[in-house]
Amino acid sequence: QVQLVESGGGLVQPGGSLRLSCAASGSILSIGVMNWYRQAPEKERELVAAITSGLSTTYADSVKGRFTISRDNAKNTMYLQMNSLKPEDTAVYYCNANVLVNRRYQTYWGQGTQVTVPS
């Protein structure tokens, strides 16, 4: 089985920074695209940023210039550096990855980590 475990969430004042991590473990042959999603109360889950195995990245317009996604393929770990945080960034952040297991790619989710930026 494959597990994704997020860490690094917490409470931070507006303008502050946090760094989220997502570590994948288990029967992993390789990992394709990895993504960060977030879900605020009473809102739909939204894609925040994505990174391919070749390190190409995409971002939601709302976080461009403030968030940076990265990954360490050797450690099967992805990161999200969040700077200039705003109250509207408050949400549960989830990592998501397409993992090659038993010769086919399957999608896995982490359990989520809370990020709170008070207004």
Secondary structure, DSSP 8 states (H G I E B T S, - for coil): -EEEEEE--EE--TT--EEEEEEEEES-SEEEEEEEEEE-TTS--EEEEEE-TT--EEE-TTTTTTEEEEEEGGGTEEEEEE-S--GGG-EEEEEEEEEEETTEEEEEE---EEEE---
